Amino acid sequence: MAGRAWIRQWRDNRRAWRQLAVMSERELQDISVCRVDIAHHGRCDNGRLYWPP
């Protein structure tokens, strides 16, 4: 069961990263996020590397 929860969370995170990746620079600036933050967090979570988004 724990494995399924981890996979669900991983999918939710990837979906969020993809949504951030398509936002305009102005939209990202409004929420205080930059492209470098998206790239970093999209590939790494809790020390584990993910496949690139």
C-alpha distance matrix in Angstrom:
0.0 3.8 5.3 5.2 6.4 8.8 10.0 10.8 12.6 14.3 15.6 16.8 18.6 20.2 21.4 23.0 24.6 26.1 27.4 29.1 30.5 32.5 34.0 37.6 38.9 40.3 37.0 35.3 38.2 37.9 34.4 35.4 33.3 34.9 34.0 33.5 30.7 28.9 29.4 28.2 25.1 24.3 24.1 22.8 20.1 19.7 21.9 19.8 21.8 20.7 22.6 25.5 25.0
3.8 0.0 3.8 5.4 5.1 6.2 8.7 9.9 10.6 12.3 14.4 15.4 16.5 18.4 20.1 21.2 22.6 24.5 25.9 27.1 28.5 30.9 32.2 35.8 36.8 38.2 35.0 33.0 35.8 35.7 32.1 32.8 30.6 32.2 31.4 30.6 27.8 26.3 26.8 25.2 22.1 21.7 21.4 19.7 16.8 16.1 18.3 16.5 18.9 18.2 20.6 23.4 23.2
5.3 3.8 0.0 3.8 5.4 5.1 6.3 8.7 9.9 10.5 12.4 14.3 15.3 16.5 18.5 20.1 21.1 22.6 24.5 25.8 26.8 29.2 30.9 34.4 35.6 37.3 34.2 32.2 35.2 35.3 31.8 32.5 30.0 31.2 30.0 29.2 26.7 24.9 25.0 23.7 20.8 19.9 19.3 18.0 15.8 15.6 17.3 14.8 16.7 15.6 17.6 20.7 20.6
5.2 5.4 3.8 0.0 3.8 5.4 5.1 6.1 8.6 9.7 10.6 12.3 14.2 15.3 16.6 18.5 20.0 21.1 22.7 24.5 25.7 27.6 29.3 33.0 34.5 36.0 32.8 31.1 34.3 34.1 30.8 31.8 29.4 30.8 29.6 29.3 26.8 24.6 25.0 24.2 21.2 19.9 19.9 19.1 16.9 17.4 19.4 16.9 18.2 16.4 18.0 20.8 20.1
6.4 5.1 5.4 3.8 0.0 3.8 5.5 5.1 6.2 8.5 9.9 10.6 12.3 14.3 15.4 16.6 18.4 20.1 21.3 22.7 24.3 26.4 27.7 31.3 32.6 33.9 30.6 28.9 31.8 31.5 28.0 29.1 27.0 28.6 27.9 27.6 24.7 22.8 23.7 22.7 19.3 18.5 19.0 17.8 15.1 15.4 18.0 16.0 17.8 16.2 18.4 20.7 19.8
8.8 6.2 5.1 5.4 3.8 0.0 3.8 5.5 5.1 6.1 8.7 9.9 10.5 12.3 14.3 15.4 16.4 18.4 20.0 21.1 22.4 24.8 26.2 29.8 30.8 32.4 29.3 27.2 30.2 30.2 26.7 27.4 25.0 26.3 25.3 24.7 22.0 20.3 20.7 19.5 16.3 15.6 15.6 14.3 11.7 12.1 14.4 12.3 14.0 12.7 15.1 17.6 17.1
10.0 8.7 6.3 5.1 5.5 3.8 0.0 3.8 5.4 5.0 6.2 8.6 9.8 10.5 12.3 14.3 15.3 16.5 18.4 20.0 20.9 23.0 24.9 28.5 29.9 31.7 28.6 26.8 30.0 30.2 26.9 27.8 25.1 26.1 24.7 24.5 22.1 19.8 20.0 19.5 16.5 14.9 15.0 14.6 12.8 14.2 16.0 13.2 14.0 11.8 13.3 15.8 15.0
10.8 9.9 8.7 6.1 5.1 5.5 3.8 0.0 3.8 5.4 5.2 6.2 8.6 10.0 10.7 12.5 14.4 15.5 16.7 18.6 20.0 21.8 23.3 27.1 28.6 30.1 26.8 25.3 28.5 28.3 25.1 26.4 24.0 25.5 24.4 24.6 22.0 19.6 20.5 20.2 16.9 15.4 16.4 16.2 14.1 15.7 18.0 15.7 16.4 14.0 15.5 17.3 15.7
12.6 10.6 9.9 8.6 6.2 5.1 5.4 3.8 0.0 3.8 5.4 5.0 6.1 8.6 9.9 10.6 12.3 14.3 15.4 16.6 18.3 20.5 21.6 25.2 26.4 27.8 24.6 22.8 25.8 25.6 22.2 23.3 21.0 22.6 21.8 21.8 19.0 16.9 18.0 17.4 13.9 13.0 14.2 13.5 11.0 12.5 15.3 13.5 14.5 12.6 14.7 16.1 14.7
14.3 12.3 10.5 9.7 8.5 6.1 5.0 5.4 3.8 0.0 3.8 5.5 5.1 6.2 8.7 10.0 10.6 12.3 14.3 15.4 16.4 18.8 20.5 24.0 25.1 26.9 24.0 22.0 25.1 25.5 22.2 23.0 20.2 21.2 19.9 19.7 17.3 14.9 15.4 14.9 11.8 10.3 11.0 10.8 9.2 11.5 13.5 11.1 11.4 9.0 10.9 12.5 11.4
15.6 14.4 12.4 10.6 9.9 8.7 6.2 5.2 5.4 3.8 0.0 3.8 5.4 5.1 6.2 8.7 9.9 10.6 12.4 14.3 15.2 17.0 19.0 22.6 24.3 26.1 23.0 21.5 24.9 25.1 22.1 23.3 20.6 21.5 20.0 20.5 18.4 15.4 16.1 16.5 13.6 11.3 12.7 13.5 12.4 15.1 16.9 14.5 14.0 10.9 11.7 12.8 10.7
16.8 15.4 14.3 12.3 10.6 9.9 8.6 6.2 5.0 5.5 3.8 0.0 3.8 5.5 5.1 6.3 8.7 10.0 10.7 12.5 14.3 16.0 17.2 20.9 22.6 23.9 20.6 19.2 22.5 22.3 19.2 20.8 18.4 19.9 19.0 19.8 17.2 14.5 16.0 16.4 13.1 11.5 13.7 14.2 12.6 15.2 17.6 15.9 15.8 13.1 14.3 14.7 12.2
18.6 16.5 15.3 14.2 12.3 10.5 9.8 8.6 6.1 5.1 5.4 3.8 0.0 3.8 5.4 5.1 6.2 8.7 9.9 10.6 12.3 14.7 15.8 19.3 20.4 22.0 19.0 17.0 20.2 20.4 17.2 18.2 15.5 16.8 15.9 16.3 13.7 11.1 12.6 12.7 9.3 7.9 10.4 10.7 9.4 12.3 14.6 13.2 12.9 10.6 12.2 12.3 10.1
20.2 18.4 16.5 15.3 14.3 12.3 10.5 10.0 8.6 6.2 5.1 5.5 3.8 0.0 3.8 5.4 5.0 6.1 8.6 9.8 10.4 12.7 14.6 18.1 19.5 21.6 18.8 17.0 20.5 21.1 18.3 19.2 16.1 16.7 15.0 15.6 13.8 10.5 11.3 12.3 9.6 6.9 9.2 10.8 10.8 14.2 15.7 13.7 12.4 9.3 9.8 9.4 6.8
21.4 20.1 18.5 16.6 15.4 14.3 12.3 10.7 9.9 8.7 6.2 5.1 5.4 3.8 0.0 3.8 5.5 5.2 6.3 8.7 9.9 11.1 12.9 16.7 18.7 20.3 17.2 16.1 19.8 19.9 17.4 19.0 16.3 17.2 15.8 17.2 15.4 11.9 13.4 15.0 12.3 9.8 12.7 14.4 14.1 17.4 19.2 17.4 16.2 13.1 13.2 12.4 9.0
23.0 21.2 20.1 18.5 16.6 15.4 14.3 12.5 10.6 10.0 8.7 6.3 5.1 5.4 3.8 0.0 3.8 5.4 5.1 6.3 8.6 10.3 11.1 14.7 16.3 17.6 14.4 13.0 16.5 16.5 13.8 15.4 12.9 14.3 13.5 15.1 12.7 9.7 12.1 13.4 10.5 9.0 12.5 13.7 13.2 16.4 18.5 17.4 16.5 14.0 14.7 13.5 10.3
24.6 22.6 21.1 20.0 18.4 16.4 15.3 14.4 12.3 10.6 9.9 8.7 6.2 5.0 5.5 3.8 0.0 3.8 5.4 5.1 6.1 8.9 10.2 13.5 14.6 16.7 14.0 12.0 15.5 16.3 13.8 14.6 11.4 11.9 10.5 11.8 9.9 6.5 8.4 10.1 7.9 5.8 9.5 11.3 11.8 15.4 16.8 15.7 14.2 11.8 12.3 10.4 7.5
26.1 24.5 22.6 21.1 20.1 18.4 16.5 15.5 14.3 12.3 10.6 10.0 8.7 6.1 5.2 5.4 3.8 0.0 3.8 5.4 5.0 6.6 9.0 12.5 14.4 16.6 14.1 12.8 16.6 17.4 15.5 16.7 13.6 13.6 11.6 13.6 12.6 8.9 10.1 12.7 11.2 8.4 11.6 14.1 15.0 18.7 19.8 18.3 16.3 13.4 12.8 10.5 6.9
27.4 25.9 24.5 22.7 21.3 20.0 18.4 16.7 15.4 14.3 12.4 10.7 9.9 8.6 6.3 5.1 5.4 3.8 0.0 3.8 5.4 5.6 6.8 10.5 12.9 14.3 11.3 10.8 14.6 14.8 13.1 15.0 12.5 13.3 12.1 14.7 13.4 10.0 12.3 14.8 13.0 11.1 14.6 16.7 17.1 20.6 22.2 21.0 19.4 16.7 16.5 14.2 10.7
29.1 27.1 25.8 24.5 22.7 21.1 20.0 18.6 16.6 15.4 14.3 12.5 10.6 9.8 8.7 6.3 5.1 5.4 3.8 0.0 3.8 5.5 5.3 8.7 10.1 11.8 9.1 7.6 11.3 12.0 10.3 11.6 8.8 9.5 8.6 11.4 10.0 7.1 9.9 12.4 11.0 9.8 13.5 15.4 16.0 19.4 20.8 20.3 18.6 16.6 16.7 14.1 11.0
30.5 28.5 26.8 25.7 24.3 22.4 20.9 20.0 18.3 16.4 15.2 14.3 12.3 10.4 9.9 8.6 6.1 5.0 5.4 3.8 0.0 3.8 5.6 8.3 9.7 12.4 10.7 9.1 12.7 14.3 13.1 13.7 10.5 9.7 7.5 10.4 10.2 6.9 8.4 11.7 11.3 9.4 12.6 15.3 16.7 20.3 21.1 20.2 18.0 15.8 15.2 12.0 9.1
32.5 30.9 29.2 27.6 26.4 24.8 23.0 21.8 20.5 18.8 17.0 16.0 14.7 12.7 11.1 10.3 8.9 6.6 5.6 5.5 3.8 0.0 3.8 6.5 9.3 11.5 9.8 9.7 13.2 14.3 13.9 15.2 12.6 12.1 10.2 13.6 13.7 10.6 12.2 15.5 15.1 13.1 16.2 19.0 20.3 23.9 24.8 23.8 21.5 19.0 18.0 14.9 11.7
34.0 32.2 30.9 29.3 27.7 26.2 24.9 23.3 21.6 20.5 19.0 17.2 15.8 14.6 12.9 11.1 10.2 9.0 6.8 5.3 5.6 3.8 0.0 3.8 6.6 8.1 6.0 6.4 9.8 10.7 10.7 12.3 10.3 10.4 9.7 13.4 13.2 10.8 13.2 16.2 15.6 14.5 17.9 20.1 21.1 24.5 25.7 25.2 23.3 21.2 20.7 17.6 14.6
37.6 35.8 34.4 33.0 31.3 29.8 28.5 27.1 25.2 24.0 22.6 20.9 19.3 18.1 16.7 14.7 13.5 12.5 10.5 8.7 8.3 6.5 3.8 0.0 3.8 5.3 5.2 6.3 8.6 10.0 11.2 12.3 10.9 10.3 10.0 13.8 14.3 12.6 14.8 17.8 17.9 17.1 20.2 22.5 23.8 27.1 28.1 27.8 25.7 23.9 23.3 20.0 17.3
38.9 36.8 35.6 34.5 32.6 30.8 29.9 28.6 26.4 25.1 24.3 22.6 20.4 19.5 18.7 16.3 14.6 14.4 12.9 10.1 9.7 9.3 6.6 3.8 0.0 3.8 5.5 5.1 6.0 8.6 10.1 10.2 9.0 7.8 8.3 11.8 12.7 12.0 14.1 16.7 17.3 17.2 20.1 22.1 23.5 26.6 27.3 27.5 25.6 24.3 24.0 20.6 18.4
40.3 38.2 37.3 36.0 33.9 32.4 31.7 30.1 27.8 26.9 26.1 23.9 22.0 21.6 20.3 17.6 16.7 16.6 14.3 11.8 12.4 11.5 8.1 5.3 3.8 0.0 3.8 5.4 5.0 6.2 8.9 9.7 9.9 10.0 11.5 14.8 15.0 14.6 17.2 19.6 19.7 19.8 23.0 24.7 25.6 28.5 29.7 30.1 28.4 27.1 27.1 23.8 21.4
37.0 35.0 34.2 32.8 30.6 29.3 28.6 26.8 24.6 24.0 23.0 20.6 19.0 18.8 17.2 14.4 14.0 14.1 11.3 9.1 10.7 9.8 6.0 5.2 5.5 3.8 0.0 3.8 5.4 5.1 6.7 8.7 8.7 9.9 11.3 14.7 14.1 13.2 16.2 18.5 17.9 17.9 21.4 22.9 23.5 26.4 27.9 28.1 26.7 25.1 25.3 22.3 19.6
35.3 33.0 32.2 31.1 28.9 27.2 26.8 25.3 22.8 22.0 21.5 19.2 17.0 17.0 16.1 13.0 12.0 12.8 10.8 7.6 9.1 9.7 6.4 6.3 5.1 5.4 3.8 0.0 3.8 5.4 5.3 6.1 5.1 6.2 8.1 11.2 10.4 9.9 13.0 15.0 14.6 15.0 18.4 19.7 20.3 23.2 24.5 24.9 23.6 22.4 22.8 19.9 17.5
38.2 35.8 35.2 34.3 31.8 30.2 30.0 28.5 25.8 25.1 24.9 22.5 20.2 20.5 19.8 16.5 15.5 16.6 14.6 11.3 12.7 13.2 9.8 8.6 6.0 5.0 5.4 3.8 0.0 3.8 5.4 4.8 5.9 6.9 9.8 12.3 11.8 12.4 15.4 16.8 16.8 17.9 20.9 21.9 22.6 25.1 26.3 27.2 26.0 25.2 25.9 22.9 20.9
37.9 35.7 35.3 34.1 31.5 30.2 30.2 28.3 25.6 25.5 25.1 22.3 20.4 21.1 19.9 16.5 16.3 17.4 14.8 12.0 14.3 14.3 10.7 10.0 8.6 6.2 5.1 5.4 3.8 0.0 3.8 5.6 7.8 10.0 12.9 15.5 14.2 14.5 17.9 19.2 18.5 19.5 22.9 23.7 23.8 26.1 27.9 28.7 27.8 26.9 27.7 24.9 22.6
34.4 32.1 31.8 30.8 28.0 26.7 26.9 25.1 22.2 22.2 22.1 19.2 17.2 18.3 17.4 13.8 13.8 15.5 13.1 10.3 13.1 13.9 10.7 11.2 10.1 8.9 6.7 5.3 5.4 3.8 0.0 3.8 5.7 9.0 11.9 14.0 12.0 12.3 15.9 16.8 15.6 16.9 20.2 20.7 20.4 22.6 24.6 25.5 24.9 24.0 25.2 22.8 20.5
35.4 32.8 32.5 31.8 29.1 27.4 27.8 26.4 23.3 23.0 23.3 20.8 18.2 19.2 19.0 15.4 14.6 16.7 15.0 11.6 13.7 15.2 12.3 12.3 10.2 9.7 8.7 6.1 4.8 5.6 3.8 0.0 3.8 6.8 10.3 11.7 9.9 11.3 14.6 15.0 14.5 16.3 19.3 19.5 19.6 21.6 23.1 24.5 23.8 23.5 24.8 22.3 20.6
33.3 30.6 30.0 29.4 27.0 25.0 25.1 24.0 21.0 20.2 20.6 18.4 15.5 16.1 16.3 12.9 11.4 13.6 12.5 8.8 10.5 12.6 10.3 10.9 9.0 9.9 8.7 5.1 5.9 7.8 5.7 3.8 0.0 3.8 6.9 8.4 6.5 7.6 10.8 11.6 11.2 12.8 15.7 16.3 16.8 19.2 20.5 21.5 20.5 20.0 21.1 18.5 16.9
34.9 32.2 31.2 30.8 28.6 26.3 26.1 25.5 22.6 21.2 21.5 19.9 16.8 16.7 17.2 14.3 11.9 13.6 13.3 9.5 9.7 12.1 10.4 10.3 7.8 10.0 9.9 6.2 6.9 10.0 9.0 6.8 3.8 0.0 3.8 5.5 5.4 6.7 9.0 10.3 11.1 12.3 14.8 15.9 17.2 19.9 20.5 21.3 19.8 19.4 20.1 17.2 15.9
34.0 31.4 30.0 29.6 27.9 25.3 24.7 24.4 21.8 19.9 20.0 19.0 15.9 15.0 15.8 13.5 10.5 11.6 12.1 8.6 7.5 10.2 9.7 10.0 8.3 11.5 11.3 8.1 9.8 12.9 11.9 10.3 6.9 3.8 0.0 3.8 5.4 5.1 6.2 8.6 10.0 10.3 12.6 14.4 16.4 19.4 19.6 19.9 17.8 17.1 17.3 14.0 12.9
33.5 30.6 29.2 29.3 27.6 24.7 24.5 24.6 21.8 19.7 20.5 19.8 16.3 15.6 17.2 15.1 11.8 13.6 14.7 11.4 10.4 13.6 13.4 13.8 11.8 14.8 14.7 11.2 12.3 15.5 14.0 11.7 8.4 5.5 3.8 0.0 3.8 5.4 5.1 6.1 8.6 9.7 11.0 12.3 14.6 17.3 17.0 17.7 15.7 15.8 16.4 13.4 13.3
30.7 27.8 26.7 26.8 24.7 22.0 22.1 22.0 19.0 17.3 18.4 17.2 13.7 13.8 15.4 12.7 9.9 12.6 13.4 10.0 10.2 13.7 13.2 14.3 12.7 15.0 14.1 10.4 11.8 14.2 12.0 9.9 6.5 5.4 5.4 3.8 0.0 3.8 5.5 5.2 6.0 8.2 10.1 10.6 12.1 14.6 15.0 16.0 14.7 14.8 16.1 13.6 13.1
28.9 26.3 24.9 24.6 22.8 20.3 19.8 19.6 16.9 14.9 15.4 14.5 11.1 10.5 11.9 9.7 6.5 8.9 10.0 7.1 6.9 10.6 10.8 12.6 12.0 14.6 13.2 9.9 12.4 14.5 12.3 11.3 7.6 6.7 5.1 5.4 3.8 0.0 3.8 5.5 5.4 5.7 8.5 10.1 11.6 14.9 15.5 15.5 13.8 12.9 13.7 11.0 9.8
29.4 26.8 25.0 25.0 23.7 20.7 20.0 20.5 18.0 15.4 16.1 16.0 12.6 11.3 13.4 12.1 8.4 10.1 12.3 9.9 8.4 12.2 13.2 14.8 14.1 17.2 16.2 13.0 15.4 17.9 15.9 14.6 10.8 9.0 6.2 5.1 5.5 3.8 0.0 3.8 5.7 5.2 6.5 8.8 11.5 14.8 14.4 14.2 11.7 11.1 11.4 8.5 8.4
28.2 25.2 23.7 24.2 22.7 19.5 19.5 20.2 17.4 14.9 16.5 16.4 12.7 12.3 15.0 13.4 10.1 12.7 14.8 12.4 11.7 15.5 16.2 17.8 16.7 19.6 18.5 15.0 16.8 19.2 16.8 15.0 11.6 10.3 8.6 6.1 5.2 5.5 3.8 0.0 3.8 5.4 5.6 6.3 8.9 11.7 11.2 11.6 9.8 10.3 11.7 9.8 10.5
25.1 22.1 20.8 21.2 19.3 16.3 16.5 16.9 13.9 11.8 13.6 13.1 9.3 9.6 12.3 10.5 7.9 11.2 13.0 11.0 11.3 15.1 15.6 17.9 17.3 19.7 17.9 14.6 16.8 18.5 15.6 14.5 11.2 11.1 10.0 8.6 6.0 5.4 5.7 3.8 0.0 3.8 5.4 5.2 6.3 9.6 10.2 10.4 9.4 9.3 11.4 10.1 10.0
24.3 21.7 19.9 19.9 18.5 15.6 14.9 15.4 13.0 10.3 11.3 11.5 7.9 6.9 9.8 9.0 5.8 8.4 11.1 9.8 9.4 13.1 14.5 17.1 17.2 19.8 17.9 15.0 17.9 19.5 16.9 16.3 12.8 12.3 10.3 9.7 8.2 5.7 5.2 5.4 3.8 0.0 3.8 5.9 7.7 11.5 11.9 10.8 8.9 7.4 8.5 6.9 6.3
24.1 21.4 19.3 19.9 19.0 15.6 15.0 16.4 14.2 11.0 12.7 13.7 10.4 9.2 12.7 12.5 9.5 11.6 14.6 13.5 12.6 16.2 17.9 20.2 20.1 23.0 21.4 18.4 20.9 22.9 20.2 19.3 15.7 14.8 12.6 11.0 10.1 8.5 6.5 5.6 5.4 3.8 0.0 3.8 7.0 10.4 9.7 8.2 5.5 4.8 6.4 5.6 7.1
22.8 19.7 18.0 19.1 17.8 14.3 14.6 16.2 13.5 10.8 13.5 14.2 10.7 10.8 14.4 13.7 11.3 14.1 16.7 15.4 15.3 19.0 20.1 22.5 22.1 24.7 22.9 19.7 21.9 23.7 20.7 19.5 16.3 15.9 14.4 12.3 10.6 10.1 8.8 6.3 5.2 5.9 3.8 0.0 3.8 6.7 6.1 5.5 4.5 5.8 8.9 9.2 10.6
20.1 16.8 15.8 16.9 15.1 11.7 12.8 14.1 11.0 9.2 12.4 12.6 9.4 10.8 14.1 13.2 11.8 15.0 17.1 16.0 16.7 20.3 21.1 23.8 23.5 25.6 23.5 20.3 22.6 23.8 20.4 19.6 16.8 17.2 16.4 14.6 12.1 11.6 11.5 8.9 6.3 7.7 7.0 3.8 0.0 3.8 5.4 5.4 6.6 7.6 11.2 12.0 12.7
19.7 16.1 15.6 17.4 15.4 12.1 14.2 15.7 12.5 11.5 15.1 15.2 12.3 14.2 17.4 16.4 15.4 18.7 20.6 19.4 20.3 23.9 24.5 27.1 26.6 28.5 26.4 23.2 25.1 26.1 22.6 21.6 19.2 19.9 19.4 17.3 14.6 14.9 14.8 11.7 9.6 11.5 10.4 6.7 3.8 0.0 3.8 5.6 8.5 10.4 14.1 15.4 16.4
21.9 18.3 17.3 19.4 18.0 14.4 16.0 18.0 15.3 13.5 16.9 17.6 14.6 15.7 19.2 18.5 16.8 19.8 22.2 20.8 21.1 24.8 25.7 28.1 27.3 29.7 27.9 24.5 26.3 27.9 24.6 23.1 20.5 20.5 19.6 17.0 15.0 15.5 14.4 11.2 10.2 11.9 9.7 6.1 5.4 3.8 0.0 3.8 6.5 9.6 13.1 14.5 16.4
19.8 16.5 14.8 16.9 16.0 12.3 13.2 15.7 13.5 11.1 14.5 15.9 13.2 13.7 17.4 17.4 15.7 18.3 21.0 20.3 20.2 23.8 25.2 27.8 27.5 30.1 28.1 24.9 27.2 28.7 25.5 24.5 21.5 21.3 19.9 17.7 16.0 15.5 14.2 11.6 10.4 10.8 8.2 5.5 5.4 5.6 3.8 0.0 3.8 6.5 10.0 12.2 14.1
21.8 18.9 16.7 18.2 17.8 14.0 14.0 16.4 14.5 11.4 14.0 15.8 12.9 12.4 16.2 16.5 14.2 16.3 19.4 18.6 18.0 21.5 23.3 25.7 25.6 28.4 26.7 23.6 26.0 27.8 24.9 23.8 20.5 19.8 17.8 15.7 14.7 13.8 11.7 9.8 9.4 8.9 5.5 4.5 6.6 8.5 6.5 3.8 0.0 3.8 6.8 8.7 11.2
20.7 18.2 15.6 16.4 16.2 12.7 11.8 14.0 12.6 9.0 10.9 13.1 10.6 9.3 13.1 14.0 11.8 13.4 16.7 16.6 15.8 19.0 21.2 23.9 24.3 27.1 25.1 22.4 25.2 26.9 24.0 23.5 20.0 19.4 17.1 15.8 14.8 12.9 11.1 10.3 9.3 7.4 4.8 5.8 7.6 10.4 9.6 6.5 3.8 0.0 3.8 6.2 8.1
22.6 20.6 17.6 18.0 18.4 15.1 13.3 15.5 14.7 10.9 11.7 14.3 12.2 9.8 13.2 14.7 12.3 12.8 16.5 16.7 15.2 18.0 20.7 23.3 24.0 27.1 25.3 22.8 25.9 27.7 25.2 24.8 21.1 20.1 17.3 16.4 16.1 13.7 11.4 11.7 11.4 8.5 6.4 8.9 11.2 14.1 13.1 10.0 6.8 3.8 0.0 3.8 6.4
25.5 23.4 20.7 20.8 20.7 17.6 15.8 17.3 16.1 12.5 12.8 14.7 12.3 9.4 12.4 13.5 10.4 10.5 14.2 14.1 12.0 14.9 17.6 20.0 20.6 23.8 22.3 19.9 22.9 24.9 22.8 22.3 18.5 17.2 14.0 13.4 13.6 11.0 8.5 9.8 10.1 6.9 5.6 9.2 12.0 15.4 14.5 12.2 8.7 6.2 3.8 0.0 3.8
25.0 23.2 20.6 20.1 19.8 17.1 15.0 15.7 14.7 11.4 10.7 12.2 10.1 6.8 9.0 10.3 7.5 6.9 10.7 11.0 9.1 11.7 14.6 17.3 18.4 21.4 19.6 17.5 20.9 22.6 20.5 20.6 16.9 15.9 12.9 13.3 13.1 9.8 8.4 10.5 10.0 6.3 7.1 10.6 12.7 16.4 16.4 14.1 11.2 8.1 6.4 3.8 0.0
